[in-house]
Amino acid sequence: MRAIALLSLSTFASSLPTAYQPPPPSLSTSKGFTLVAKVLPSSGSSPLAPLVDSRVLIAAHVGAGFNVAVLYPRNYTNAAIFYQNGTPEQVSSGQTMLINDEATPPSPFPMSIQGPDVFDRTYLTQHSVLVNVVNSSAVSFEERNGVQVLKNGLDPVGEGTFAVCNNTVPYYRSAFWTLMYVYGGEELAEECVEVVMVPKCAVLADLPEGSFSSHEFAVEVKCYEEVEGLVVGEDEEEEAD
């Protein structure tokens, strides 16, 4: 009887339906895209994680020709639309720029990530992400754990990570969720969570006559139509010999 009972229980268990796993968001392509923050598992237990996940990037004005990268709620409808700009050679080498058209007439405002030896003026151990008319740094995309994410060209080995921090922006005398960068070996501040920045497809509008910007070298990039169901994982650590 025991054998029959165990067999029946085993058969019943194996016949139970498995939990539904929704398919991951599919990739599309577009010349225009917004950038969405997805919290990494390493920061998943932080009380800040649900406040940050799926926020969208905007360029907040802090002076003539100067903007800081901050994140607004996921339902914000005026997120900054970027495009990856570069020749085929620059694309293959990861030496492209990410540009947001701003001002009147439209002008190119490239993204700039501070290098490992340059720090934010207010948060002296953190590296800012800026969207300025005069500065730029190499920014591209890469696939990490099956997900398309933003790559900092000043961190070619990829030992660092983007972070979203609850920082005060002096220009506004108010707290914002600011996009920063943490290089390998640096400590993540308590007011920050580690994220990846994921491209969500958007329409890159045609430029009006008289624009200072140009879309001649705008690159068709892989992006997601939706990112809500996107699950990001950690990089696997190499095993010690």
FENPEUR-V911711 format. One line per field, one symbol per residue. phi: phi as a letter, one per 20 degrees, with the letter a starting at -180 (. if undefined). psi: psi as a letter, one per 30 degrees, with the letter a starting at -180 (. if undefined). A space follows every 50 residues. Layout:
phi->???
psi->???
This chain:
phi->.fffffffffffffefffffdfffgeeccaedaddcecffgfdfeffegf fdgmfdecdefcqfmcbdecddggefecffedbedrfgffffemdeddcd fcmcfgcfdefcdfffdccffedfdddfddcdfddbbfcbcbeclncfcf cefecffmfebfbdcedeeggdlbeceeeccdegneefffeccfbddded gbeeffeffnfefbdgdfefdfbdfccgefddcefffffff
psi->eeeeeeeeeeeeeffkklkkjkklklkaklfkllkkkkklffgffkffef fekglkkljkkgljgkkkjlkllfgkghlkklkkklleeeeffghllkkk klaklklkjlkkkklfgklkfejfglklklilfflllkkallkjhgkklk kjffiffhfallkkkilkjeefhlkljkkakjlkflkkleglkkllkkkk klkjkkklkgkflkgegkkjlklkekfegkkkllkkkkkk.
